[in-house]
């Protein structure tokens, strides 16, 4: 899953473990109306990168949804809400991720409980 800095172009987090939280989320079709996307605005909480903005996007229906479904399941486990009813249920619950870098962008490599 790709995460993109929301504000500053070329502002990447280093490969690291971080605590983050979703601050806003929408579930909407892509531009071609062929896929359904979960788009989350998130931020790092605590530490050196506190407040660093991130955008997380997952394809949950159509267009290669399996990877997005796996990441969504991991996100739900990480925040402790197995069956969210709305995107509001995903907001403001801290969870831990392993941040990586691929193709010039940050990516989430793993969700964990190792304490960021």
Secondary structure per residue as TSV (DSSP state, phi and psi in degrees):
chain	resnum	aa	ss	phi	psi
A	1	X	-	360.0	134.0
A	2	X	E	-91.7	136.4
A	3	X	E	-121.1	138.6
A	4	X	E	-122.6	136.8
A	5	X	-	-58.1	133.8
A	6	X	S	-79.9	-31.2
A	7	X	S	-109.0	-45.1
A	8	X	S	-113.1	116.3
A	9	X	T	-62.6	139.2
A	10	X	T	69.1	16.5
A	11	X	-	-99.8	86.1
A	12	X	-	-97.9	145.5
A	13	X	-	-76.5	149.0
A	14	X	-	-73.4	164.3
A	15	X	S	-60.6	118.8
A	16	X	E	-170.4	166.6
A	17	X	E	-93.4	133.4
A	18	X	E	-137.8	147.7
A	19	X	E	-90.8	130.6
A	20	X	E	-134.0	168.2
A	21	X	E	-143.9	146.2
A	22	X	E	-79.9	130.7
A	23	X	E	-108.2	-16.6
A	24	X	E	-160.5	149.1
A	25	X	E	-151.2	145.5
A	26	X	E	-135.0	153.1
A	27	X	E	-122.8	112.0
A	28	X	E	-150.9	162.3
A	29	X	E	-72.1	155.1
A	30	X	-	-72.5	179.4
A	31	X	T	-61.9	-29.2
A	32	X	T	-92.8	3.3
A	33	X	S	56.7	30.6
A	34	X	S	-108.2	-13.1
A	35	X	S	-138.3	155.2
A	36	X	E	-106.8	129.4
A	37	X	E	-117.1	138.3
A	38	X	E	-97.5	117.0
A	39	X	E	-113.0	122.4
A	40	X	E	-120.3	134.5
A	41	X	E	-96.1	129.7
A	42	X	E	-133.8	171.8
A	43	X	E	-149.1	151.3
A	44	X	E	-71.8	140.9
A	45	X	-	-120.1	125.8
A	46	X	S	83.1	165.8
A	47	X	S	72.4	-169.3
A	48	X	T	-60.4	-30.3
A	49	X	T	-105.5	21.7
A	50	X	T	-50.0	128.4
A	51	X	T	87.0	-5.8
A	52	X	-	-60.3	123.0
A	53	X	E	-79.3	147.1
A	54	X	E	-138.3	152.1
A	55	X	E	-120.5	130.0
A	56	X	E	-116.6	131.6
A	57	X	E	-130.3	129.5
A	58	X	E	-129.6	132.5
A	59	X	E	-85.8	118.1
A	60	X	E	-106.7	-17.6
A	61	X	E	-141.6	129.0
A	62	X	S	71.9	172.8
A	63	X	S	51.0	53.0
A	64	X	S	71.9	49.0
A	65	X	H	-71.4	-16.4
A	66	X	H	-58.7	-45.0
A	67	X	H	-62.8	-44.0
A	68	X	H	-63.0	-39.3
A	69	X	H	-63.7	-40.8
A	70	X	H	-63.1	-44.8
A	71	X	H	-66.8	-37.2
A	72	X	H	-65.3	-40.6
A	73	X	H	-62.1	-42.2
A	74	X	H	-65.8	-39.4
A	75	X	H	-62.3	-45.2
A	76	X	H	-61.9	-42.1
A	77	X	H	-63.5	-42.9
A	78	X	H	-62.9	-36.6
A	79	X	H	-93.0	-5.1
A	80	X	T	77.3	24.0
A	81	X	-	-125.1	93.7
A	82	X	T	-67.2	-28.8
A	83	X	T	-136.3	74.1
A	84	X	-	-63.2	139.6
A	85	X	S	-88.2	-32.8
A	86	X	S	-139.2	168.6
A	87	X	G	-65.0	-23.2
A	88	X	G	-61.0	-28.3
A	89	X	G	-65.5	-18.1
A	90	X	G	-86.8	-9.4
A	91	X	B	-86.1	144.2
A	92	X	T	62.4	31.0
A	93	X	-	-116.8	112.9
A	94	X	-	-63.5	143.8
A	95	X	E	-149.7	162.1
A	96	X	E	-104.9	141.6
A	97	X	E	-137.3	155.4
A	98	X	E	-98.8	116.5
A	99	X	E	-89.9	134.5
A	100	X	E	-124.9	-178.6
A	101	X	E	-131.1	130.0
A	102	X	E	-146.0	133.2
A	103	X	T	54.3	38.4
A	104	X	T	75.7	14.9
A	105	X	E	-134.6	154.6
A	106	X	E	-74.5	144.9
A	107	X	E	-135.5	152.3
A	108	X	E	-88.9	119.7
A	109	X	E	-92.1	-28.0
A	110	X	E	-163.8	152.6
A	111	X	E	-109.3	138.3
A	112	X	E	-153.3	179.0
A	113	X	-	-124.6	34.2
A	114	X	S	-82.7	-1.1
A	115	X	-	74.0	105.2
A	116	X	-	-83.7	360.0
